[in-house]
């Protein structure tokens, strides 16, 4: 081939400039043809620019053909193609290239390793992530801001929160930027460690760097507050968002809608939503989820109609939330009609979650035979099937249908994981029917299989401090434990006068957290965590103040009845027990 002329050499920078600005495949292909004609397409620099352009357009097959035909490749070549695969949603191909790069003897740079770590985060593959971390350490760039931030995210996605924090703490303080702080906050929030996220945010606010939190960081903290129902802290973060000029940011608005609804303030959620000028799919879905949580079925249906009228297309999560709202407000036929019209009206095929919600809806209404027929029609498998049959089992127990509960319980027992809740319901169903031997057999089977039920807990926030109570344990009340027990004794007498038939319990047993020699440091047998949290709230909160409690599990029917009777006791004016339970 003849050497390129000087005029052609002058043209090459112009063509490279066109490649950098090209955003469509036709333009890239045309420029590629001109480079071939000029004889410069085979140079390393030109090939790298072409790789980047094809990858930017999503033409990965062309990019790969070009890459495979290159005589020389450097770290930019490998990294460019890896980034293209990562952006195209092909993480396995990205990792395969990283291995090929290792065999070729080309050393990775910070972009290579951060791209690989981000892909491992998407795959939630901690094994690959550890390999990437090791390569970063060998290359002495594990503490680089970009690489370390990607590693923080990767470990967090894999559930290795302590490793995320170790990488974060290993970064030099000046190297931590808004992205790295935001990544660590998101790790805590996504792994249900809300209090740790709040503590980290407090560290950021007192950090000497003067870093101002951005809207992503603020939304992560709000999500953390929602997860642990820290209303006081959430309000403070809301104020910070307003002061920093993020009041109209949609990401912040969605986080606030979720936070206020989970903390028992649907009306605040609605106020935040109503201030969004042009709400898109995510804000609409968030407020519908909030409405569903409070059983506001007609409100959820009105919001669905409003978003459709505005041209916002609902997705499967939006419609599932509307069905939940119908379920919690008794609009069973409306919810079933919505299920049947998903495909014809919204172009969405019903997923397992839609069928599970419909079964739960029928079960709550006592239409158990219909629920069973729908459960069979759904033909769901795997974890979704377990959720469906657990829901049906719970409904059978609630409506005292031991025959159907036994059938549902048999289906639940076929699974090997996450079955504790369903088996406990089955045991309770047998016990309520007087079949104590069968109830004991269920518990015996659970012990033999090593199945343990997550302990239920309830917590109440007093002056921004959470107090967490477990059934049968009062150590959280501290020095006021005896006062709390006396108050609960008095409360039990009063609600019995109002017709309460259940049993808060009166026999005393030692609290496992207390010294056995200390008499009086006990609890009432059978007292559930929500009753203890209520007693503590009545004791320490000012009269007239709403008592808001949160639970990690659903409230049992006995406690629900006790709370209803508590609302009729007139000797204490605090009759509003707030909406945080559930």
C-alpha positions in Angstrom: 0.0 0.0 0.0 1.3 3.4 -0.9 2.1 5.8 1.9 -0.6 8.3 2.8 -0.1 11.7 1.3 0.4 14.9 3.4 -3.1 16.1 2.5 -4.5 12.8 3.7 -2.6 13.1 6.9 -4.1 16.6 7.4 -7.5 15.1 6.9 -7.1 12.4 9.6 -7.6 14.7 12.7 -10.8 16.0 11.1 -12.1 12.5 10.7 -11.1 11.6 14.3 -13.0 14.7 15.5 -16.0 13.5 13.6 -15.8 10.2 15.3 -15.7 11.8 18.7 -18.9 13.6 18.0 -20.8 10.9 16.1 -23.8 9.5 17.8 -25.4 7.3 15.1 -24.1 4.2 13.4 -24.4 5.6 9.9 -22.1 8.5 10.7 -19.5 6.2 12.3 -19.5 3.8 9.4 -19.1 6.6 6.9 -16.1 8.0 8.8 -14.7 4.5 9.1 -14.8 4.2 5.4 -13.0 7.5 4.9 -10.3 6.4 7.3 -9.9 3.1 5.3 -9.6 5.0 2.1 -7.0 7.3 3.6 -5.0 4.4 4.9 -5.2 5.4 8.6 -7.9 3.0 9.8 -5.3 0.4 11.0 -3.3 2.7 13.2 -3.7 2.1 17.0 -5.1 5.6 17.7 -7.6 5.5 14.9 -8.7 2.0 15.8 -9.3 3.0 19.4 -11.4 6.0 18.4 -13.4 3.7 16.1 -13.9 1.2 19.0 -15.2 4.0 21.2 -17.6 5.3 18.5 -19.0 1.9 17.7 -19.4 1.1 21.4 -21.1 4.4 22.0 -23.7 3.5 19.3 -24.3 0.1 20.8 -22.9 -1.7 17.7 -20.9 -4.2 19.7 -20.6 -6.8 16.9 -18.8 -4.3 14.7 -16.7 -3.1 17.6 -15.7 -6.7 18.4 -14.9 -7.4 14.7 -12.7 -4.3 14.7 -11.0 -5.3 17.9 -10.3 -8.9 16.8 -8.7 -7.5 13.6 -6.3 -5.2 15.4 -2.6 -6.1 15.1 -1.7 -4.1 18.2 -3.9 -3.5 21.3 -3.1 -1.4 24.3 -4.9 -0.9 27.6 -7.2 1.7 26.0 -8.3 -0.8 23.4 -9.2 -3.5 25.9 -10.9 -1.0 28.3 -12.9 0.7 25.6 -14.5 -2.6 24.4 -15.1 -3.7 28.1 -16.9 -0.4 28.7 -19.0 -0.9 25.6 -20.0 -4.4 26.7 -20.8 -3.1 30.2 -23.0 -0.2 28.8 -24.8 -2.7 26.6 -25.8 -4.9 29.5 -23.4 -7.7 28.7 -21.5 -8.2 31.9 -20.2 -11.7 31.2 -18.5 -10.5 28.0 -16.9 -7.7 30.0 -15.4 -10.2 32.5 -14.3 -12.5 29.7 -12.4 -9.6 28.2 -10.7 -8.8 31.5 -9.4 -12.4 31.6 -8.2 -12.1 28.0 -6.5 -8.9 28.8 -4.7 -10.7 31.7 -3.4 -13.4 29.4 -2.2 -10.9 26.8 0.1 -9.3 29.4 -1.6 -5.8 29.2 -1.8 -4.2 32.6 -5.1 -2.7 33.6 -5.6 1.0 34.5 -8.0 2.6 36.9 -10.8 2.8 34.3 -10.4 -0.9 33.5 -10.6 -2.0 37.1 -13.5 0.4 38.0 -15.4 -0.9 35.0 -14.8 -4.5 36.0 -15.8 -3.8 39.6 -19.0 -2.1 38.4 -19.9 -5.2 36.3 -19.3 -7.5 39.3 -21.7 -5.3 41.3 -24.3 -5.8 38.6 -23.8 -9.5 38.7 -23.6 -9.5 42.6 -20.7 -11.9 42.1 -18.5 -11.6 45.1 -16.0 -14.2 43.8 -15.2 -12.2 40.7 -15.3 -9.0 42.8 -12.6 -10.4 45.1 -10.4 -11.2 42.0 -10.9 -7.6 40.7 -10.0 -6.2 44.1 -6.9 -8.4 44.2 -5.8 -7.1 40.8 -6.4 -3.5 41.9 -4.3 -4.1 44.9 -1.5 -5.6 42.8 -1.7 -2.6 40.4 -1.5 -0.3 43.5 -4.7 1.5 42.6 -7.2 -0.1 45.0 -7.3 3.2 46.9 -7.9 5.3 43.8 -11.2 7.2 44.2 -12.8 5.8 41.1 -11.7 2.2 41.8 -12.4 2.2 45.5 -15.9 3.7 44.9 -16.7 0.9 42.5 -15.5 -1.6 45.0 -17.6 -0.1 47.7 -20.7 -0.5 45.4 -19.6 -4.0 44.4 -19.3 -5.4 47.9 -22.5 -3.7 48.9 -24.4 -5.4 46.1 -23.0 -8.7 47.2 -24.2 -8.1 50.8 -20.7 -7.7 52.2 -21.3 -4.5 54.0 -18.2 -4.7 56.3 -16.0 -5.1 53.2 -17.6 -2.1 51.7 -16.9 -0.1 54.8 -13.3 -1.3 54.9 -12.7 -0.1 51.4 -14.3 3.2 52.2 -12.3 3.7 55.4 -9.1 2.7 53.4 -9.5 5.7 51.1 -7.5 8.8 52.0 -9.9 11.4 53.4 -9.1 13.9 50.6 -9.9 11.2 48.0 -13.5 10.7 49.2 -15.8 12.7 47.0 -19.6 13.0 46.7 -19.8 9.8 44.7 -17.8 7.7 47.2 -19.8 9.0 50.2 -23.0 8.5 48.3 -22.0 4.9 47.4 -21.4 4.0 51.0 -24.7 5.6 52.1 -26.5 3.6 49.4 -24.8 0.4 50.6 -26.2 0.8 54.1 -29.7 1.8 52.8 -29.9 -1.1 50.4 -28.8 -3.6 53.0 -31.5 -2.4 55.5 -28.9 -0.8 57.8 -30.7 2.5 58.2 -29.2 3.5 61.5 -25.7 3.0 60.1 -26.6 5.1 57.1 -27.8 7.9 59.4 -24.6 7.7 61.5 -22.5 7.9 58.3 -24.5 11.0 57.2 -23.8 12.6 60.5 -20.1 11.9 60.0 -20.3 13.6 56.6 -21.9 16.7 58.0 -19.1 17.0 60.6 -16.3 16.1 58.1 -13.6 18.8 57.6 -13.7 18.5 53.8 -16.7 20.8 53.6 -18.4 18.4 51.1 -22.0 19.4 50.4 -24.4 16.4 50.1 -26.0 16.1 46.7 -29.5 14.9 46.0 -28.5 11.2 45.6 -26.9 11.2 49.0 -29.9 12.9 50.6 -32.3 10.5 48.9 -30.2 7.5 50.3 -30.5 8.9 53.8 -34.2 9.4 53.4 -34.5 5.8 52.3 -32.6 4.8 55.4 -34.9 6.8 57.6 -37.9 5.1 55.9 -36.4 1.7 56.6 -36.1 2.3 60.3 -39.0 4.8 60.6 -36.8 7.6 62.0 -39.3 10.4 61.4 -37.4 13.0 63.3 -34.1 12.5 61.4 -36.1 12.3 58.1 -37.7 15.7 58.7 -34.2 17.1 59.4 -32.9 15.7 56.1 -36.0 17.1 54.3 -35.1 20.5 55.7 -31.5 20.1 54.5 -32.7 19.2 51.0 -34.8 22.4 51.0 -31.9 24.6 52.2 -29.6 23.1 49.6 -32.0 23.9 46.8 -33.3 20.3 46.1 -36.9 21.0 46.9 -38.1 20.4 43.3 -35.8 17.4 42.6 -37.9 14.4 41.6 -35.4 11.9 43.2 -35.8 13.7 46.5 -39.5 13.9 46.1 -39.9 10.1 45.6 -37.7 9.4 48.6 -39.8 11.8 50.7 -43.1 10.2 49.6 -41.7 6.8 50.7 -40.2 8.0 53.9 -43.3 9.9 55.2 -45.6 7.0 54.2 -43.5 4.4 56.1 -43.3 6.7 59.1 -47.1 7.0 59.4 -47.7 10.3 57.6 -49.6 9.6 54.4 -50.8 13.2 54.3 -47.2 14.5 54.2 -46.5 12.1 51.4 -49.4 13.4 49.4 -48.3 17.0 50.0 -44.9 16.3 48.6 -46.3 14.5 45.6 -48.8 17.3 44.9 -45.9 19.8 44.6 -44.3 17.9 41.7 -45.3 19.8 38.6 -45.1 17.0 36.0 -44.9 13.7 37.9 -43.5 10.8 35.9 -44.0 7.0 36.4 -41.9 6.7 39.5 -43.5 9.4 41.6 -47.0 8.2 40.6 -46.0 4.6 41.5 -44.6 5.8 44.9 -47.7 7.7 45.9 -49.9 4.7 44.8 -47.7 2.4 47.0 -48.3 4.8 49.9 -52.0 4.8 49.3 -52.0 1.0 49.2 -50.2 0.9 52.5 -53.0 2.9 54.2 -55.8 0.9 52.5 -56.9 3.9 50.3 -58.2 1.9 47.5 -60.4 4.5 45.8 -57.6 7.1 46.1 -55.2 4.6 44.4 -57.7 4.0 41.6 -58.1 7.8 41.1 -54.4 8.3 40.9 -54.2 5.5 38.3 -56.8 7.2 36.2 -55.1 10.5 36.6 -51.7 9.2 35.4 -53.3 7.5 32.4 -55.1 10.7 31.5 -51.8 12.6 31.6 -50.3 10.1 29.2 -48.1 8.3 31.8 -48.1 4.6 31.1 -48.3 2.5 34.3 -45.9 -0.5 34.7 -46.4 -3.8 36.5 -45.3 -2.4 39.8 -47.9 0.5 39.6 -50.7 -1.9 38.8 -49.6 -4.3 41.5 -49.8 -1.4 44.0 -53.3 -0.5 42.9 -54.3 -4.2 43.5 -52.8 -4.1 46.9 -54.8 -0.9 47.7 -58.0 -2.7 46.5 -57.1 -5.7 48.7 -56.5 -3.6 51.8 -59.8 -1.6 51.3 -62.1 -4.5 50.5 -62.5 -3.7 46.8 -62.1 -7.3 45.8 -64.1 -7.4 42.6 -62.4 -4.2 41.4 -59.0 -5.7 42.1 -59.9 -8.9 40.3 -61.2 -6.9 37.3 -57.9 -5.1 37.2 -56.0 -8.4 37.1 -58.1 -9.7 34.2 -57.6 -6.5 32.2 -53.8 -6.2 32.6 -53.1 -7.6 29.2 -56.0 -6.1 27.2 -56.0 -2.6 28.8 -52.3 -2.0 29.7 -50.5 -4.5 27.5 -48.9 -6.2 30.5 -48.9 -10.0 31.2 -49.8 -10.8 34.8 -46.7 -11.8 36.8 -46.5 -14.1 39.9 -46.8 -11.0 42.2 -50.1 -10.0 40.6 -51.6 -13.5 41.2 -50.2 -13.6 44.8 -51.9 -10.2 45.5 -55.2 -11.5 44.0 -55.1 -14.6 46.2 -54.4 -12.5 49.2 -57.3 -10.2 48.3 -59.7 -13.1 48.1 -58.3 -14.7 51.3 -58.8 -11.5 53.2 -62.4 -11.4 52.1 -63.0 -15.0 53.1 -63.5 -16.2 49.6 -61.1 -19.1 50.1 -62.5 -21.5 47.5 -62.0 -18.8 44.8 -58.5 -18.1 46.2 -57.6 -21.8 45.9 -58.8 -22.0 42.3 -56.9 -18.9 41.4 -53.7 -20.3 43.1 -54.0 -23.4 40.9 -54.7 -21.4 37.8 -51.6 -19.3 38.3 -49.2 -22.2 38.0 -46.4 -20.4 39.8 -43.2 -22.0 40.9 -40.2 -21.2 43.0 -40.1 -18.5 45.7 -43.1 -16.8 44.2 -45.2 -20.0 44.8 -44.1 -20.0 48.4 -45.3 -16.4 48.9 -48.6 -17.3 47.3 -49.3 -20.4 49.5 -48.1 -18.6 52.6 -50.6 -15.9 51.9 -53.4 -18.4 51.4 -52.4 -20.3 54.5 -52.6 -17.2 56.6 -56.1 -16.4 55.3 -57.3 -20.0 56.1 -56.1 -19.6 59.6 -57.7 -16.2 60.0 -61.1 -17.6 58.8 -60.8 -20.8 60.9 -60.7 -23.1 57.8 -58.5 -25.8 59.1 -59.3 -28.1 56.2 -58.0 -25.6 53.6 -55.2 -24.5 55.9 -53.9 -28.1 56.0 -53.8 -28.3 52.2 -52.0 -24.9 51.9 -49.6 -26.0 54.7 -48.7 -29.1 52.8 -47.7 -27.0 49.8 -45.6 -24.7 52.1 -43.8 -27.6 53.7 -42.6 -28.7 50.3 -40.1 -25.8 50.2 -36.8 -25.8 51.9 -36.2 -22.1 52.6 -38.1 -19.2 54.0 -40.9 -21.4 55.3 -40.7 -20.5 59.0 -43.5 -18.0 58.9 -45.9 -20.4 57.1 -45.1 -23.3 59.4 -45.7 -21.2 62.5 -49.1 -20.2 61.0 -49.9 -23.9 60.4 -49.0 -24.7 64.0 -51.2 -21.9 65.3 -54.0 -23.2 63.1 -53.8 -26.6 64.7 -53.5 -25.1 68.1 -56.6 -22.9 67.7 -58.5 -26.0 66.6 -57.5 -27.9 69.7 -55.1 -30.3 67.8 -52.2 -29.8 70.0 -50.4 -33.0 68.9 -50.4 -31.8 65.3 -49.2 -28.3 66.4 -46.3 -29.9 68.4 -45.5 -32.1 65.4 -45.0 -29.0 63.2 -42.6 -27.4 65.7 -40.8 -30.7 66.0 -40.4 -30.9 62.2 -39.1 -27.3 62.2 -36.4 -28.1 64.8 -35.3 -31.2 62.9 -34.9 -29.2 59.7 -33.1 -26.4 61.5 -35.9 -23.9 60.7 -36.0 -20.8 62.9 -38.5 -18.0 62.8 -37.2 -14.4 62.8 -38.1 -12.8 66.1 -40.8 -10.2 65.9 -39.9 -6.7 67.3 -41.5 -3.4 67.6 -39.9 0.0 68.1 -40.9 3.5 69.1 -38.9 6.7 68.6 -38.6 9.1 71.5 -36.6 12.3 71.0 -35.0 10.8 67.9 -33.8 7.7 69.8 -35.3 4.3 68.8 -36.4 1.9 71.6 -36.7 -1.7 70.3 -38.8 -4.3 72.1 -38.9 -8.0 71.6 -41.7 -10.3 73.0 -41.0 -11.1 76.6 -38.1 -8.7 77.1 -38.3 -5.3 78.8 -34.6 -4.4 79.3 -35.0 -1.7 76.7 -37.2 0.2 79.1 -34.3 0.6 81.5 -35.0 1.9 85.0 -38.7 2.4 84.1 -39.4 -1.2 83.4 -41.4 -1.8 86.6 -43.5 1.3 86.0 -44.2 0.0 82.5 -45.4 -3.4 83.8 -47.7 -1.7 86.3 -49.1 0.5 83.6 -49.8 -2.6 81.4 -51.5 -4.4 84.3 -53.8 -1.4 84.7 -54.3 -1.2 80.9 -55.4 -4.8 80.8 -58.0 -4.3 83.5 -59.4 -1.3 81.6 -59.6 -3.0 78.2 -61.3 -6.1 79.7 -64.0 -3.8 81.0 -64.5 -2.8 77.3 -64.9 -6.4 76.3 -61.4 -7.6 75.5 -61.3 -11.4 75.6 -57.6 -12.0 74.9 -54.7 -12.3 77.3 -52.0 -9.8 77.8 -50.6 -12.0 80.5 -50.2 -11.6 84.3 -47.6 -14.2 85.4 -44.1 -12.9 85.8 -41.0 -14.4 84.4 -37.4 -13.3 84.5 -36.2 -11.2 81.6 -33.2 -12.9 80.0 -31.3 -9.6 80.0 -31.6 -9.1 83.7 -30.0 -10.6 86.7 -32.1 -13.5 88.0 -31.7 -12.3 91.6 -33.4 -9.0 90.9 -37.0 -9.6 91.8 -39.6 -7.6 89.9 -37.4 -7.3 86.8 -39.8 -9.5 84.7 -42.3 -9.5 81.9 -45.8 -10.8 81.6 -45.9 -14.2 79.8 -47.4 -13.9 76.3 -46.9 -10.1 76.0 -46.0 -9.3 72.4 -43.5 -6.6 71.4 -46.1 -4.1 70.2 -47.9 -4.2 73.6 -44.5 -3.5 75.4 -43.8 -0.6 73.0 -47.3 0.8 73.6 -46.7 0.6 77.3 -43.4 2.4 77.0 -44.9 5.1 74.8 -47.8 5.7 77.3 -45.2 6.0 80.0 -42.7 8.4 78.5 -44.5 10.5 75.8 -46.4 13.6 76.8 -50.2 13.3 77.0 -51.9 14.3 73.8 -49.0 13.2 71.6 -49.6 10.6 69.0 -47.9 7.2 69.7 -46.4 5.8 66.6 -44.9 2.3 66.6 -43.2 0.3 63.9 -43.0 -3.5 63.5 -40.9 -5.9 61.4 -43.8 -8.4 61.2 -47.6 -8.2 60.8 -49.5 -7.5 64.0 -51.4 -10.6 65.3 -55.2 -10.5 65.6 -55.1 -10.6 69.4 -52.9 -7.5 69.7 -55.0 -5.8 67.0 -58.1 -6.4 69.2 -56.2 -5.1 72.2 -55.3 -1.9 70.4 -58.9 -1.4 69.3 -60.1 -1.7 72.9 -57.3 0.6 74.0 -58.7 3.4 71.8 -62.0 3.3 73.8 -60.3 3.8 77.2 -61.1 7.5 78.1 -59.0 7.9 81.2 -56.0 8.9 79.1 -56.7 11.4 76.2 -54.1 9.8 73.9 -56.5 7.8 71.8 -54.6 8.2 68.4 -52.3 5.2 68.1 -50.8 6.4 64.8 -50.4 4.5 61.6 -46.9 3.1 61.8 -47.8 -0.5 62.7 -47.4 -3.2 60.2 
